[in-house]
Amino acid sequence: MRFDIDRYLDKVAALDDSDIDYERFADEPLSDDVLRCLRYMHDVEHHTTCYLRDLLVTSAHEDPAVTSFLAMWSYEEFWHGEAIGKVLEAHGELAGRDRVALTRRRVGADRLRTLGFMAVSSFTDNVVAIAMTWGAINEWTTQAGYLRLASVADHDVLSPLLRRIARQEGRHIDFYASQAEERLTSRSAQRWVRTALKAKWKPVGSNVMPNAETDHLVRMLFGGSEGAAMSERIDERIDRLPGLAGLGLVDDVRRSVAA
């Protein structure tokens, strides 16, 4: 699968929410469980720039196609966070820069991740293969999470907004998955990526949000028979990447939280 970076750059845009009636939430508020998921999604979307920071200290910055995508990926994710922030604000909750500042102060030690990326990159260029594969898995789970929350909430305003965000996430999936396929051609890359995923992969945002919030999100969006089926579909996509069959990453997380 080849990704056309120029075609993607032509399509990049801030999320269009001009037709979303956020005032409707005053009369049709969301449940506490749905709002809890949205707080998580808001904070993680706005943390994208910190993930970008970590990637750019590796040899990923040497590839102009990768850096072009990452700049626009961060831009689009920012507007996802802003749209979710408007939903939170419509419920009288803190959102946007003020909430982001609190989150970043809480996870200040996260900056040590950057040093880890630098250290691994000094040993092997396979750190980029790890990052691209990790990105594909995170985008697969993120898109699935948005679509699942849209279904669970079943709200005339929120659900169309989340599906719109999920469509943009689809383009991000295409990039990361194509990069992963290209970079997993060697046995060395496959060993590095497989080892890293088995040792360290957790749901997106788990290094930012408290464990209780990650567990709640997993139970809400990946629980029950529909959640189990969704987990299995994502694991099947991972299985199709070169050298990564049989990891069962997503279903393992689902089962551990449900246990």
C-alpha positions as CSV (number, residue, x, y, z in Angstrom):
1,M,0.0,0.0,0.0
2,R,1.5,3.3,-1.1
3,F,0.5,6.6,0.5
4,D,0.4,9.6,-1.7
5,I,1.7,12.4,0.5
6,D,1.0,15.1,-2.0
7,R,-2.6,14.1,-2.3
8,Y,-2.9,14.1,1.5
9,L,-1.3,17.6,1.7
10,D,-3.9,18.9,-0.7
11,K,-6.7,17.6,1.5
12,V,-5.4,18.7,4.9
13,A,-7.9,21.0,6.6
14,A,-9.1,22.0,10.1
15,L,-12.1,19.9,11.0
16,D,-15.2,21.6,9.7
17,D,-17.7,21.9,12.5
18,S,-19.5,25.0,11.2
19,D,-22.8,23.1,11.1
20,I,-22.5,21.5,14.5
21,D,-25.1,23.1,16.9
22,Y,-23.2,22.9,20.2
23,E,-26.0,24.9,21.9
24,R,-28.2,21.8,21.6
25,F,-26.2,20.2,24.5
26,A,-28.0,22.5,26.9
27,D,-31.2,20.7,26.2
28,E,-29.8,17.3,25.4
29,P,-26.8,16.8,27.7
30,L,-24.5,13.8,27.5
31,S,-24.2,11.2,30.1
32,D,-21.4,11.3,32.7
33,D,-19.7,8.2,31.2
34,V,-19.7,9.7,27.7
35,L,-18.3,13.0,29.0
36,R,-15.6,11.1,30.8
37,C,-14.5,9.6,27.6
38,L,-14.6,13.0,25.9
39,R,-12.3,14.5,28.5
40,Y,-9.8,11.7,27.8
41,M,-10.1,12.2,24.0
42,H,-9.7,16.0,24.4
43,D,-6.6,15.7,26.5
44,V,-5.0,13.1,24.3
45,E,-5.7,15.0,21.0
46,H,-4.1,18.0,22.5
47,H,-1.0,16.0,23.5
48,T,-0.3,15.1,19.9
49,T,2.3,17.9,19.7
50,C,4.2,16.2,22.5
51,Y,4.2,12.9,20.5
52,L,5.5,15.0,17.5
53,R,8.3,16.3,19.7
54,D,9.4,12.7,20.5
55,L,9.4,11.6,16.9
56,L,11.4,14.6,15.6
57,V,14.4,13.8,17.9
58,T,14.8,10.5,16.0
59,S,16.0,9.8,12.5
60,A,12.4,10.3,11.4
61,H,13.3,14.0,10.9
62,E,15.5,13.0,8.0
63,D,12.6,11.8,5.8
64,P,10.8,14.8,4.3
65,A,7.7,12.8,3.6
66,V,7.4,11.8,7.2
67,T,8.0,15.3,8.5
68,S,5.5,16.8,6.0
69,F,2.9,14.3,7.3
70,L,3.7,14.8,10.9
71,A,3.3,18.6,10.7
72,M,-0.2,18.2,9.1
73,W,-1.2,15.3,11.4
74,S,-0.5,17.5,14.4
75,Y,-2.5,20.3,12.9
76,E,-5.6,18.1,12.2
77,E,-5.4,16.5,15.6
78,F,-5.3,19.9,17.2
79,W,-8.7,20.8,15.7
80,H,-10.1,17.5,16.8
81,G,-9.2,18.4,20.3
82,E,-10.8,21.9,19.9
83,A,-14.1,20.4,18.6
84,I,-14.3,18.1,21.6
85,G,-13.4,21.0,23.8
86,K,-16.5,22.8,22.5
87,V,-18.6,19.9,23.6
88,L,-17.1,20.0,27.1
89,E,-17.5,23.7,27.3
90,A,-21.2,23.3,26.4
91,H,-21.5,21.2,29.5
92,G,-19.8,23.9,31.7
93,E,-16.5,22.0,31.8
94,L,-13.0,23.3,31.4
95,A,-11.5,22.8,28.0
96,G,-8.9,24.2,25.6
97,R,-5.6,25.8,26.6
98,D,-6.5,26.0,30.3
99,R,-7.2,22.3,30.6
100,V,-4.2,21.4,28.4
101,A,-1.9,23.4,30.7
102,L,-3.2,21.4,33.7
103,T,-2.7,18.1,31.9
104,R,0.9,19.0,30.8
105,R,1.9,20.0,34.3
106,R,0.5,16.8,35.7
107,V,2.5,14.7,33.2
108,G,5.7,16.8,33.3
109,A,7.8,13.7,33.7
110,D,6.6,12.7,30.2
111,R,9.5,14.7,28.8
112,L,11.8,11.9,29.8
113,R,10.2,10.0,26.9
114,T,12.0,12.3,24.6
115,L,15.4,11.3,26.0
116,G,14.3,7.6,25.5
117,F,13.5,8.2,21.9
118,M,16.9,9.9,21.4
119,A,18.7,7.1,23.1
120,V,17.1,4.4,21.0
121,S,17.6,6.3,17.8
122,S,21.3,6.5,18.5
123,F,21.4,2.7,18.5
124,T,19.2,1.9,15.5
125,D,17.2,3.5,12.7
126,N,14.5,0.9,13.4
127,V,13.1,3.3,16.0
128,V,11.2,4.9,13.0
129,A,9.7,1.5,12.2
130,I,8.6,1.2,15.8
131,A,7.1,4.7,15.8
132,M,5.3,4.2,12.5
133,T,3.9,0.8,13.5
134,W,2.9,2.2,16.9
135,G,1.2,5.1,15.2
136,A,-0.8,2.7,13.0
137,I,-2.0,0.8,16.0
138,N,-2.9,3.9,17.9
139,E,-4.8,5.4,14.9
140,W,-6.7,2.1,14.4
141,T,-7.8,2.1,18.0
142,T,-8.5,5.8,18.0
143,Q,-10.7,5.7,15.0
144,A,-12.5,2.6,16.3
145,G,-13.0,4.4,19.6
146,Y,-14.6,7.4,18.0
147,L,-17.0,5.3,16.0
148,R,-17.9,3.2,19.0
149,L,-18.5,6.3,21.2
150,A,-20.7,7.7,18.4
151,S,-22.7,4.5,18.5
152,V,-22.9,4.3,22.3
153,A,-23.9,7.9,22.8
154,D,-26.4,7.8,19.9
155,H,-26.7,11.6,20.1
156,D,-27.9,13.8,17.2
157,V,-25.1,16.3,17.7
158,L,-22.2,14.4,19.1
159,S,-22.4,11.3,17.0
160,P,-22.1,13.1,13.6
161,L,-19.2,15.1,15.0
162,L,-17.3,12.0,16.2
163,R,-17.9,10.2,12.8
164,R,-16.4,13.3,11.1
165,I,-13.3,13.1,13.2
166,A,-13.0,9.4,12.6
167,R,-13.0,10.0,8.8
168,Q,-10.0,12.3,9.2
169,E,-8.3,9.7,11.4
170,G,-8.7,7.3,8.4
171,R,-6.2,9.3,6.4
172,H,-3.8,9.2,9.3
173,I,-4.2,5.4,9.4
174,D,-3.3,5.2,5.7
175,F,0.0,7.0,6.3
176,Y,1.1,5.1,9.3
177,A,0.1,1.7,8.0
178,S,1.8,2.2,4.7
179,Q,5.0,3.4,6.5
180,A,4.9,0.4,8.8
181,E,4.6,-2.0,5.8
182,E,7.5,-0.3,4.1
183,R,9.8,-0.4,7.2
184,L,9.0,-3.9,8.3
185,T,10.7,-5.6,5.4
186,S,13.8,-6.7,7.2
187,R,14.0,-9.3,10.0
188,S,15.9,-6.8,12.1
189,A,13.1,-4.3,11.9
190,Q,10.5,-6.9,12.7
191,R,12.4,-8.1,15.8
192,W,12.8,-4.5,17.1
193,V,9.2,-3.6,16.5
194,R,7.8,-6.9,17.9
195,T,9.9,-6.6,21.0
196,A,8.9,-3.0,21.6
197,L,5.2,-3.6,21.1
198,K,5.2,-6.7,23.4
199,A,7.1,-4.8,26.1
200,K,5.6,-1.4,26.0
201,W,2.4,-0.9,24.0
202,K,-0.6,0.4,25.9
203,P,-3.7,2.2,24.7
204,V,-3.1,5.6,23.3
205,G,-3.0,8.2,26.0
206,S,-2.2,5.8,28.8
207,N,1.1,7.7,29.4
208,V,-0.9,10.9,29.8
209,M,-4.0,10.0,31.6
210,P,-4.5,8.3,35.0
211,N,-4.9,4.5,34.9
212,A,-8.5,4.7,36.1
213,E,-9.4,6.9,33.1
214,T,-7.7,4.6,30.6
215,D,-9.5,1.6,32.2
216,H,-12.9,3.4,32.0
217,L,-12.3,4.2,28.3
218,V,-11.4,0.6,27.5
219,R,-14.5,-0.7,29.3
220,M,-16.8,1.8,27.7
221,L,-15.5,1.5,24.1
222,F,-14.1,-2.1,24.0
223,G,-16.4,-3.8,26.4
224,G,-19.1,-6.3,25.5
225,S,-19.5,-8.4,22.4
226,E,-19.2,-5.4,20.0
227,G,-16.0,-4.2,21.8
228,A,-14.5,-7.7,21.6
229,A,-15.2,-7.9,17.9
230,M,-13.7,-4.5,17.4
231,S,-10.6,-5.5,19.3
232,E,-10.2,-8.7,17.2
233,R,-10.5,-6.7,13.9
234,I,-7.7,-4.4,15.0
235,D,-5.5,-7.3,16.0
236,E,-6.2,-8.9,12.6
237,R,-4.9,-5.8,11.0
238,I,-1.8,-5.9,13.1
239,D,-1.3,-9.6,12.2
240,R,-1.2,-8.6,8.5
241,L,1.9,-6.3,9.0
242,P,5.1,-8.2,8.2
243,G,6.4,-10.2,11.1
244,L,3.8,-9.2,13.6
245,A,1.3,-12.0,13.5
246,G,0.0,-13.4,16.8
247,L,0.7,-10.4,19.2
248,G,-3.0,-10.0,20.3
249,L,-2.2,-6.6,21.7
250,V,-5.6,-5.0,21.8
251,D,-7.6,-7.9,22.9
252,D,-5.1,-8.5,25.7
253,V,-5.7,-5.0,27.0
254,R,-9.5,-5.5,26.7
255,R,-9.3,-8.7,28.6
256,S,-7.0,-7.4,31.4
257,V,-9.4,-4.4,32.1
258,A,-12.5,-6.6,32.0
259,A,-10.9,-9.2,34.4
